[in-house]
């Protein structure tokens, strides 16, 4: 009888499993990058077209109307373009997160269950989730850098610390995307839940998070939407860095803690959900 613990084949198998066990998340991220290549044209079109369209339409088009009525320092002591640009940056990051943490997760678990194939290898369920997050961070960072470059082109970043808004946008995207990923990981069938998430969560959040106008201008009974919205927290913090929006230091700390806590809690929860689902 062959001793599998010392046979050459067993030793080769064990040696081959070392790298996937150690760097499994990066293997999963590489897989996601290769999948993204299949819709690279869409990524490039939206990545460059969206900031150009939104900054021109809202910042320059609508902004000129606002400035002509309220003056060059129309909102929060700055032009409307300067006010709305950080919000558009953070909204773009949230949109990317909503794309990458919904249907690709459902695809991996259900429609084309690649996650089960990965789990059959030395890659652990937690590494699968980590790899997905790595790939999304890369896309968020790329999208936010391009958006910020257009903000500079439009002259919407008067502060020298404006580049930090890029990292705020990435954090905001993760803070929104991690709870979405956890929710989608629990779905056995998509019977419209993801579409309703986009329609009844993402869209209202964009409208009621102080994106296009200060949250304080809304009725008091609607302001709570902004207080719990990751988009409001990331937008307010991005405005602090982009043009020096005046807010207390403790509130800026609250923004960071809230966004970080949302991401970490739901990231860890999704890892547990994936382990439970893939190891049934």
C-alpha positions, 0 to 999 in steps of 0.5 A, a space after each residue: 500500500 502506497 504511503 501518501 504522506 511520503 509519496 512524490 505525488 503527495 509532496 508535489 501536491 502539497 508543494 503546489 498548494 502552498 502558494 494558493 493557500 498563502 496568496 489565494 486572495 490575489 489569485 481571485 483578484 487576478 481572475 476578477 481583473 481578467 473578467 473585467 477585461 471582457 467589458 473594458 470598453 465599457 469601463 473606459 467609456 464610463 470612466 472618462 465619459 461620466 466625469 466629463 458629462 456630469 461635471 460639465 452638465 451639473 458643475 458648469 451648466 447648472 452651476 452657471 445658473 446658480 452663480 448668476 442668481 446667488 453669486 460666485 460663492 453661491 453654496 458653502 462659500 464656493 462656486 456650485 461647481 466646486 461644491 458639487 464636484 466632490 459629491 459627484 466623485 463620491 457618487 461615482 465610487 458608490 456606483 462602481 461599488 454597486 456594480 461590482 458587489 451585486 451581479 458579480 457576487 451573484 454570478 460567483 455563487 449562483 449563475 456561474 458558480 466559480 466561487 465553488 470551483 475556487 473553494 474546491 482548490 486550496 483557496 479558502 472562502 475568506 480569500 475569495 471575498 478578499 480577492 473580490 474586494 482587492 479587485 474592486 478597490 483597484 477599480 474604485 481607485 482607478 475610477 476616482 483618480 480619473 474623476 479627480 483629474 477631470 475635477 482639476 481640469 475644470 478648476 474645481 479643486 482649490 485646496 492643495 489637499 484635494 487629492 485626499 478626496 480620492 481615498 475618501 471616495 474609495 472608502 465611501 464606495 467600500 462602505 456602501 458596497 460591503 453591506 450590499 455584498 453581504 446582502 447579495 451573498 445571502 440570496 439564493 435566487 435573484 427575483 428582482 431584489 438587486 434591481 430594487 436595491 438600485 431603485 429604492 436604496 441607491 437612487 434615493 441615497 444619491 438624492 438625499 445625501 447632500 449631493 446636489 444641495 446642502 443636507 441642511 436645506 432639506 426638511 428635518 424629517 428627511 435629514 436622517 437619510 443623509 446621516 445614515 448614508 455612506 455617501 453623505 459621510 464620504 461627500 462631506 469629508 471629500 469637501 473638507 479636503 477638496 475646498 476646505 469646507 468648514 466642519 468640526 474636527 470631531 465630525 470629520 472623525 465621525 465620518 472616517 469611523 462610520 465609513 470604516 466601521 461599515 466596511 470592516 463589519 460587513 466585510 468580515 460578515 461576508 467572509 463568514 457567509 461565504 464560508 457557510 455557503 461554500 462549505 455546505 
